[in-house]
Amino acid sequence: MAQTELITGFKQISNADYHAWEGWSSSQIKLASTSPQRFWHAYINPDRPERTETESMAFGSLVHKVILEPDLFDSEYFTLPKGVALGDWGKTQKLAGKVQEAKAAGKLVIDQKRRDLAERMADAAREHPWIAEALKGGESEVSGFWTDARTGLLLKYRPDYRTPRYLVDYKTTIDSSPAGFVREIMKYGYHQSAAHYLDGEAALHADEPGEKPFIFIAQEKDPPYVAELFVLDQAFINLGRHENRRGLDVIATGLSTGDWPPRTGRGPAVLCPPSWARKMQ
């Protein structure tokens, strides 16, 4: 798709086009906020290694599709017959032809076991009355592009689910309890993603008063696939926004000067034992 077609605003484009188009995403800004040098290596380095999707990422995308866009599932995935493993579809000519046809159409090939697991997780999530209600009256996977006023950088985001009243982000987790998911928020910078998405909403929907609530659906990956719904408080949003600003400034400065230091801090850091370790004394 020609880059000249890109203008700010919302776009109904594929996930592949979203990643191919210009604009700095939440994931990139998060990395820049913690390590400019790693950001350079991953996104600026002309000899950077090709980014590949991990097994965990692929399954996350699969569950997203089943939960958020079930009507589009069969147009994007080809499911092998029950009992046929991913590495075995080429053993019969008829099935091999169907798989090759599906791949030519841009579909991803999965086995029945993986699809069944994704559907069990989706069913478990929808059993939560608030989650079922949160996923009504909105749209999934719409891409937004806007310009950061301070740096002039083109930014982009692709919320899992948006409505005129709130945003929803679906995450798989090992622990969907409040304490457990807070740990994952901090570990993976989910609060930074939330702030980034909300800033995109504010830039593209100035006519909608006030800041929208940001909702997380956190679902455990092991049976019985417990799912919980959380709303991020303003302190979390403010922290994410502060860290994102640091990342944006790093990108803008690095692109201008070519300087990509290892970390954003200065001088040696003093390491202290965590609070739980102090209690052991």
C-alpha atoms as a printed R data frame, in Angstrom:
    type eleno elety resid chain resno       x       y      z
1   ATOM     1    CA   MET     A     1   0.000   0.000  0.000
2   ATOM     2    CA   ALA     A     2   1.432   3.376 -0.992
3   ATOM     3    CA   GLN     A     3   2.667   5.444  1.915
4   ATOM     4    CA   THR     A     4   1.236   8.571  0.250
5   ATOM     5    CA   GLU     A     5  -2.220   7.241  1.086
6   ATOM     6    CA   LEU     A     6  -1.491   7.661  4.776
7   ATOM     7    CA   ILE     A     7  -3.178  10.592  6.490
8   ATOM     8    CA   THR     A     8  -4.015  11.113 10.120
9   ATOM     9    CA   GLY     A     9  -7.287   9.731 11.373
10  ATOM    10    CA   PHE     A    10  -8.856   6.289 11.638
11  ATOM    11    CA   LYS     A    11  -8.179   3.635  9.008
12  ATOM    12    CA   GLN     A    12  -9.808   0.283  8.299
13  ATOM    13    CA   ILE     A    13  -6.630  -1.553  7.325
14  ATOM    14    CA   SER     A    14  -5.234  -5.007  7.942
15  ATOM    15    CA   ASN     A    15  -2.940  -5.746 10.845
16  ATOM    16    CA   ALA     A    16  -0.100  -6.325  8.368
17  ATOM    17    CA   ASP     A    17  -0.638  -2.915  6.758
18  ATOM    18    CA   TYR     A    18  -0.828  -1.285 10.185
19  ATOM    19    CA   HIS     A    19   2.612  -2.603 11.086
20  ATOM    20    CA   ALA     A    20   4.002  -1.715  7.656
21  ATOM    21    CA   TRP     A    21   2.796   1.884  7.665
22  ATOM    22    CA   GLU     A    22   4.863   4.648  9.194
23  ATOM    23    CA   GLY     A    23   4.187   5.885 12.713
24  ATOM    24    CA   TRP     A    24   5.573   4.971 16.123
25  ATOM    25    CA   SER     A    25   3.536   2.425 18.053
26  ATOM    26    CA   SER     A    26   3.131   1.830 21.765
27  ATOM    27    CA   SER     A    27   5.550  -1.119 21.738
28  ATOM    28    CA   GLN     A    28   8.259   0.968 20.117
29  ATOM    29    CA   ILE     A    29   7.766   3.889 22.479
30  ATOM    30    CA   LYS     A    30   7.914   1.555 25.493
31  ATOM    31    CA   LEU     A    31  11.266   0.183 24.383
32  ATOM    32    CA   ALA     A    32  12.648   3.668 23.749
33  ATOM    33    CA   SER     A    33  11.588   4.746 27.246
34  ATOM    34    CA   THR     A    34  13.709   2.027 28.865
35  ATOM    35    CA   SER     A    35  16.691   1.607 26.528
36  ATOM    36    CA   PRO     A    36  17.419   3.913 23.588
37  ATOM    37    CA   GLN     A    37  20.183   1.583 22.428
38  ATOM    38    CA   ARG     A    38  17.888  -1.450 22.315
39  ATOM    39    CA   PHE     A    39  15.301   0.652 20.494
40  ATOM    40    CA   TRP     A    40  17.900   1.601 17.891
41  ATOM    41    CA   HIS     A    41  18.965  -2.026 17.497
42  ATOM    42    CA   ALA     A    42  15.374  -3.213 17.037
43  ATOM    43    CA   TYR     A    43  13.973  -0.455 14.813
44  ATOM    44    CA   ILE     A    44  16.670   1.865 13.403
45  ATOM    45    CA   ASN     A    45  19.700  -0.368 12.859
46  ATOM    46    CA   PRO     A    46  19.998  -0.988  9.080
47  ATOM    47    CA   ASP     A    47  21.265  -4.504  9.836
48  ATOM    48    CA   ARG     A    48  18.553  -5.276 12.386
49  ATOM    49    CA   PRO     A    49  17.352  -8.880 12.481
50  ATOM    50    CA   GLU     A    50  13.956  -9.628 11.022
51  ATOM    51    CA   ARG     A    51  11.268  -9.641 13.681
52  ATOM    52    CA   THR     A    52   9.428 -12.957 13.920
53  ATOM    53    CA   GLU     A    53   6.216 -13.858 15.705
54  ATOM    54    CA   THR     A    54   6.646 -16.158 18.684
55  ATOM    55    CA   GLU     A    55   4.338 -19.082 19.431
56  ATOM    56    CA   SER     A    56   2.857 -17.127 22.331
57  ATOM    57    CA   MET     A    57   2.215 -14.084 20.136
58  ATOM    58    CA   ALA     A    58   0.576 -16.221 17.442
59  ATOM    59    CA   PHE     A    59  -1.766 -17.828 19.960
60  ATOM    60    CA   GLY     A    60  -2.593 -14.436 21.459
61  ATOM    61    CA   SER     A    61  -3.619 -13.198 18.007
62  ATOM    62    CA   LEU     A    62  -5.743 -16.313 17.538
63  ATOM    63    CA   VAL     A    63  -7.618 -15.801 20.811
64  ATOM    64    CA   HIS     A    64  -8.073 -12.112 20.017
65  ATOM    65    CA   LYS     A    65  -9.746 -13.038 16.746
66  ATOM    66    CA   VAL     A    66 -12.076 -15.612 18.329
67  ATOM    67    CA   ILE     A    67 -13.147 -13.250 21.126
68  ATOM    68    CA   LEU     A    68 -13.227  -9.893 19.362
69  ATOM    69    CA   GLU     A    69 -13.935 -10.713 15.714
70  ATOM    70    CA   PRO     A    70 -15.492 -14.200 15.541
71  ATOM    71    CA   ASP     A    71 -17.304 -13.390 12.288
72  ATOM    72    CA   LEU     A    72 -13.961 -12.844 10.540
73  ATOM    73    CA   PHE     A    73 -12.242 -15.933 11.885
74  ATOM    74    CA   ASP     A    74 -12.795 -18.256  8.922
75  ATOM    75    CA   SER     A    75 -11.718 -15.562  6.472
76  ATOM    76    CA   GLU     A    76  -8.310 -15.322  8.162
77  ATOM    77    CA   TYR     A    77  -7.654 -18.847  9.463
78  ATOM    78    CA   PHE     A    78  -7.756 -22.314  7.921
79  ATOM    79    CA   THR     A    79  -8.340 -25.080 10.453
80  ATOM    80    CA   LEU     A    80  -6.919 -28.509  9.727
81  ATOM    81    CA   PRO     A    81  -9.193 -31.543 10.188
82  ATOM    82    CA   LYS     A    82  -9.273 -33.061 13.651
83  ATOM    83    CA   GLY     A    83  -6.258 -35.237 14.352
84  ATOM    84    CA   VAL     A    84  -4.047 -33.665 11.671
85  ATOM    85    CA   ALA     A    85  -0.977 -31.966 13.138
86  ATOM    86    CA   LEU     A    86   0.518 -28.852 11.593
87  ATOM    87    CA   GLY     A    87   3.459 -30.790 10.223
88  ATOM    88    CA   ASP     A    88   1.332 -33.524  8.647
89  ATOM    89    CA   TRP     A    89  -0.998 -31.712  6.256
90  ATOM    90    CA   GLY     A    90   1.263 -32.390  3.258
91  ATOM    91    CA   LYS     A    91   0.861 -36.168  3.537
92  ATOM    92    CA   THR     A    92  -2.387 -36.238  1.559
93  ATOM    93    CA   GLN     A    93  -2.655 -34.550 -1.814
94  ATOM    94    CA   LYS     A    94  -6.236 -33.350 -1.336
95  ATOM    95    CA   LEU     A    95  -5.554 -31.671  2.007
96  ATOM    96    CA   ALA     A    96  -2.255 -30.253  0.777
97  ATOM    97    CA   GLY     A    97  -4.088 -28.561 -2.072
98  ATOM    98    CA   LYS     A    98  -6.601 -26.976  0.312
99  ATOM    99    CA   VAL     A    99  -3.854 -25.736  2.621
100 ATOM   100    CA   GLN     A   100  -1.857 -24.252 -0.236
101 ATOM   101    CA   GLU     A   101  -4.984 -22.534 -1.511
102 ATOM   102    CA   ALA     A   102  -5.665 -21.115  1.952
103 ATOM   103    CA   LYS     A   103  -2.102 -19.859  2.280
104 ATOM   104    CA   ALA     A   104  -2.300 -18.233 -1.147
105 ATOM   105    CA   ALA     A   105  -5.373 -16.373  0.115
106 ATOM   106    CA   GLY     A   106  -3.355 -15.083  3.074
107 ATOM   107    CA   LYS     A   107  -4.901 -17.357  5.682
108 ATOM   108    CA   LEU     A   108  -3.012 -18.730  8.671
109 ATOM   109    CA   VAL     A   109  -3.090 -22.494  9.141
110 ATOM   110    CA   ILE     A   110  -3.883 -23.888 12.608
111 ATOM   111    CA   ASP     A   111  -4.750 -27.313 13.960
112 ATOM   112    CA   GLN     A   112  -8.123 -28.192 15.469
113 ATOM   113    CA   LYS     A   113  -6.639 -28.551 18.949
114 ATOM   114    CA   ARG     A   114  -5.436 -24.949 18.931
115 ATOM   115    CA   ARG     A   115  -8.771 -23.677 17.639
116 ATOM   116    CA   ASP     A   116 -10.712 -25.620 20.276
117 ATOM   117    CA   LEU     A   117  -8.532 -24.120 23.009
118 ATOM   118    CA   ALA     A   118  -9.107 -20.583 21.730
119 ATOM   119    CA   GLU     A   119 -12.855 -21.167 21.592
120 ATOM   120    CA   ARG     A   120 -12.918 -22.566 25.139
121 ATOM   121    CA   MET     A   121 -11.137 -19.449 26.338
122 ATOM   122    CA   ALA     A   122 -13.550 -17.218 24.432
123 ATOM   123    CA   ASP     A   123 -16.561 -19.031 25.888
124 ATOM   124    CA   ALA     A   124 -15.143 -18.693 29.406
125 ATOM   125    CA   ALA     A   125 -14.551 -14.971 28.926
126 ATOM   126    CA   ARG     A   126 -18.073 -14.362 27.601
127 ATOM   127    CA   GLU     A   127 -19.560 -16.088 30.646
128 ATOM   128    CA   HIS     A   128 -18.425 -13.084 32.696
129 ATOM   129    CA   PRO     A   129 -21.456 -10.748 32.462
130 ATOM   130    CA   TRP     A   130 -19.446  -7.535 32.559
131 ATOM   131    CA   ILE     A   131 -17.030  -8.753 29.898
132 ATOM   132    CA   ALA     A   132 -19.897  -9.747 27.625
133 ATOM   133    CA   GLU     A   133 -21.438  -6.306 28.118
134 ATOM   134    CA   ALA     A   134 -18.133  -4.486 27.531
135 ATOM   135    CA   LEU     A   135 -17.797  -6.102 24.103
136 ATOM   136    CA   LYS     A   136 -21.015  -4.596 22.742
137 ATOM   137    CA   GLY     A   137 -21.635  -1.481 20.688
138 ATOM   138    CA   GLY     A   138 -18.071  -0.982 19.488
139 ATOM   139    CA   GLU     A   139 -15.597  -1.960 16.801
140 ATOM   140    CA   SER     A   140 -12.424  -4.041 16.787
141 ATOM   141    CA   GLU     A   141  -8.930  -3.518 15.426
142 ATOM   142    CA   VAL     A   142  -9.374  -0.049 13.903
143 ATOM   143    CA   SER     A   143  -6.093   1.779 13.324
144 ATOM   144    CA   GLY     A   144  -5.544   5.406 14.300
145 ATOM   145    CA   PHE     A   145  -2.771   7.811 13.258
146 ATOM   146    CA   TRP     A   146  -1.950  11.221 14.706
147 ATOM   147    CA   THR     A   147   0.939  13.649 15.149
148 ATOM   148    CA   ASP     A   148   2.527  14.293 18.538
149 ATOM   149    CA   ALA     A   149   2.352  18.041 19.108
150 ATOM   150    CA   ARG     A   150   5.622  18.303 21.045
151 ATOM   151    CA   THR     A   151   7.941  16.265 18.816
152 ATOM   152    CA   GLY     A   152   6.136  16.235 15.483
153 ATOM   153    CA   LEU     A   153   6.457  12.444 15.394
154 ATOM   154    CA   LEU     A   154   3.770  10.463 13.597
155 ATOM   155    CA   LEU     A   155   2.142   8.050 16.057
156 ATOM   156    CA   LYS     A   156  -0.202   5.124 15.584
157 ATOM   157    CA   TYR     A   157  -2.339   2.775 17.629
158 ATOM   158    CA   ARG     A   158  -4.703  -0.120 17.107
159 ATOM   159    CA   PRO     A   159  -6.979  -0.693 20.108
160 ATOM   160    CA   ASP     A   160  -8.417  -4.165 20.536
161 ATOM   161    CA   TYR     A   161 -11.912  -2.756 20.967
162 ATOM   162    CA   ARG     A   162 -13.207   0.794 21.058
163 ATOM   163    CA   THR     A   163 -16.544   2.433 21.681
164 ATOM   164    CA   PRO     A   164 -17.479   6.118 22.001
165 ATOM   165    CA   ARG     A   165 -17.424   5.614 25.800
166 ATOM   166    CA   TYR     A   166 -14.353   3.460 26.571
167 ATOM   167    CA   LEU     A   167 -11.471   1.360 25.225
168 ATOM   168    CA   VAL     A   168 -10.879  -2.356 25.848
169 ATOM   169    CA   ASP     A   169  -7.619  -4.303 25.717
170 ATOM   170    CA   TYR     A   170  -7.613  -8.104 25.992
171 ATOM   171    CA   LYS     A   171  -4.626  -9.810 27.625
172 ATOM   172    CA   THR     A   172  -3.812 -13.402 28.467
173 ATOM   173    CA   THR     A   173  -2.077 -13.829 31.802
174 ATOM   174    CA   ILE     A   174  -0.845 -16.433 34.247
175 ATOM   175    CA   ASP     A   175  -2.719 -14.751 37.124
176 ATOM   176    CA   SER     A   176  -5.900 -12.722 36.629
177 ATOM   177    CA   SER     A   177  -6.165 -11.656 40.273
178 ATOM   178    CA   PRO     A   178  -5.812  -7.896 40.863
179 ATOM   179    CA   ALA     A   179  -2.376  -8.281 42.467
180 ATOM   180    CA   GLY     A   180  -1.210 -10.731 39.819
181 ATOM   181    CA   PHE     A   181  -2.305  -8.604 36.890
182 ATOM   182    CA   VAL     A   182  -0.821  -5.427 38.369
183 ATOM   183    CA   ARG     A   183   2.543  -7.202 38.324
184 ATOM   184    CA   GLU     A   184   2.098  -7.960 34.639
185 ATOM   185    CA   ILE     A   185   1.025  -4.388 33.914
186 ATOM   186    CA   MET     A   186   4.301  -3.155 35.346
187 ATOM   187    CA   LYS     A   187   6.381  -5.926 33.767
188 ATOM   188    CA   TYR     A   188   5.054  -5.431 30.243
189 ATOM   189    CA   GLY     A   189   4.206  -1.729 30.354
190 ATOM   190    CA   TYR     A   190   0.501  -2.186 29.736
191 ATOM   191    CA   HIS     A   191  -0.153   1.154 31.452
192 ATOM   192    CA   GLN     A   192   2.005   2.821 28.799
193 ATOM   193    CA   SER     A   193  -0.083   1.220 26.060
194 ATOM   194    CA   ALA     A   194  -3.248   2.452 27.764
195 ATOM   195    CA   ALA     A   195  -1.952   6.018 27.967
196 ATOM   196    CA   HIS     A   196  -0.817   5.882 24.328
197 ATOM   197    CA   TYR     A   197  -4.219   4.662 23.149
198 ATOM   198    CA   LEU     A   198  -6.047   7.287 25.190
199 ATOM   199    CA   ASP     A   199  -3.836  10.015 23.756
200 ATOM   200    CA   GLY     A   200  -4.731   8.759 20.295
201 ATOM   201    CA   GLU     A   201  -8.410   8.889 21.181
202 ATOM   202    CA   ALA     A   202  -8.063  12.448 22.473
203 ATOM   203    CA   ALA     A   203  -6.227  13.560 19.331
204 ATOM   204    CA   LEU     A   204  -8.694  11.966 16.932
205 ATOM   205    CA   HIS     A   205 -11.887  12.536 18.920
206 ATOM   206    CA   ALA     A   206 -11.600  16.035 20.331
207 ATOM   207    CA   ASP     A   207 -15.401  16.247 20.071
208 ATOM   208    CA   GLU     A   208 -15.814  13.574 22.750
209 ATOM   209    CA   PRO     A   209 -15.546  15.257 26.172
210 ATOM   210    CA   GLY     A   210 -13.375  13.852 28.946
211 ATOM   211    CA   GLU     A   211 -10.925  10.980 29.030
212 ATOM   212    CA   LYS     A   212 -12.388   7.554 28.385
213 ATOM   213    CA   PRO     A   213 -12.060   4.717 30.882
214 ATOM   214    CA   PHE     A   214  -9.506   2.111 29.841
215 ATOM   215    CA   ILE     A   215 -10.638  -1.461 30.456
216 ATOM   216    CA   PHE     A   216  -8.480  -4.572 30.578
217 ATOM   217    CA   ILE     A   217  -9.869  -8.063 30.108
218 ATOM   218    CA   ALA     A   218  -7.311 -10.337 31.764
219 ATOM   219    CA   GLN     A   219  -7.728 -14.063 31.158
220 ATOM   220    CA   GLU     A   220  -5.670 -16.939 32.497
221 ATOM   221    CA   LYS     A   221  -4.208 -19.305 29.905
222 ATOM   222    CA   ASP     A   222  -4.793 -22.476 31.942
223 ATOM   223    CA   PRO     A   223  -8.148 -24.154 32.759
224 ATOM   224    CA   PRO     A   224 -10.667 -23.001 33.834
225 ATOM   225    CA   TYR     A   225  -9.498 -19.865 31.950
226 ATOM   226    CA   VAL     A   226 -10.595 -17.401 34.629
227 ATOM   227    CA   ALA     A   227 -11.256 -13.976 33.127
228 ATOM   228    CA   GLU     A   228 -11.559 -10.687 35.002
229 ATOM   229    CA   LEU     A   229 -12.331  -7.123 33.999
230 ATOM   230    CA   PHE     A   230 -10.288  -4.207 35.342
231 ATOM   231    CA   VAL     A   231 -10.406  -0.437 34.886
232 ATOM   232    CA   LEU     A   232  -7.073   1.361 35.037
233 ATOM   233    CA   ASP     A   233  -7.069   4.259 37.490
234 ATOM   234    CA   GLN     A   234  -5.809   7.736 36.640
235 ATOM   235    CA   ALA     A   235  -2.554   7.317 38.562
236 ATOM   236    CA   PHE     A   236  -1.635   4.381 36.314
237 ATOM   237    CA   ILE     A   237  -2.555   6.381 33.207
238 ATOM   238    CA   ASN     A   238  -0.484   9.349 34.373
239 ATOM   239    CA   LEU     A   239   2.522   7.107 35.028
240 ATOM   240    CA   GLY     A   240   2.216   5.561 31.576
241 ATOM   241    CA   ARG     A   241   1.898   8.987 29.982
242 ATOM   242    CA   HIS     A   242   5.042  10.198 31.789
243 ATOM   243    CA   GLU     A   243   7.041   7.172 30.627
244 ATOM   244    CA   ASN     A   244   5.729   7.535 27.074
245 ATOM   245    CA   ARG     A   245   6.840  11.157 26.979
246 ATOM   246    CA   ARG     A   246  10.334  10.041 27.906
247 ATOM   247    CA   GLY     A   247  10.238   7.490 25.092
248 ATOM   248    CA   LEU     A   248   9.009  10.007 22.530
249 ATOM   249    CA   ASP     A   249  11.715  12.477 23.521
250 ATOM   250    CA   VAL     A   250  14.316   9.709 23.183
251 ATOM   251    CA   ILE     A   251  13.110   8.895 19.659
252 ATOM   252    CA   ALA     A   252  12.970  12.527 18.572
253 ATOM   253    CA   THR     A   253  16.426  13.290 19.993
254 ATOM   254    CA   GLY     A   254  17.964  10.110 18.614
255 ATOM   255    CA   LEU     A   255  16.618  10.703 15.122
256 ATOM   256    CA   SER     A   256  17.982  14.246 15.248
257 ATOM   257    CA   THR     A   257  21.409  13.582 16.790
258 ATOM   258    CA   GLY     A   258  22.079   9.894 16.163
259 ATOM   259    CA   ASP     A   259  22.685   9.439 19.894
260 ATOM   260    CA   TRP     A   260  21.196   6.241 21.340
261 ATOM   261    CA   PRO     A   261  22.611   5.683 24.867
262 ATOM   262    CA   PRO     A   262  22.261   2.282 26.599
263 ATOM   263    CA   ARG     A   263  19.774   3.559 29.182
264 ATOM   264    CA   THR     A   264  17.861   6.734 29.878
265 ATOM   265    CA   GLY     A   265  19.375   7.227 33.346
266 ATOM   266    CA   ARG     A   266  22.648   8.943 34.190
267 ATOM   267    CA   GLY     A   267  25.527   7.584 36.212
268 ATOM   268    CA   PRO     A   268  25.680   4.380 38.243
269 ATOM   269    CA   ALA     A   269  22.507   3.113 39.878
270 ATOM   270    CA   VAL     A   270  22.461   1.866 43.459
271 ATOM   271    CA   LEU     A   271  20.743  -1.511 43.798
272 ATOM   272    CA   CYS     A   272  18.710  -2.237 46.934
273 ATOM   273    CA   PRO     A   273  17.030  -5.474 48.020
274 ATOM   274    CA   PRO     A   274  13.272  -5.635 47.419
275 ATOM   275    CA   SER     A   275  10.959  -5.143 50.381
276 ATOM   276    CA   TRP     A   276  10.194  -8.870 50.695
277 ATOM   277    CA   ALA     A   277  13.913  -9.658 50.965
278 ATOM   278    CA   ARG     A   278  14.409  -7.121 53.762
279 ATOM   279    CA   LYS     A   279  11.812  -8.944 55.846
280 ATOM   280    CA   MET     A   280  14.045 -12.047 55.857
281 ATOM   281    CA   GLN     A   281  16.714 -10.315 57.972
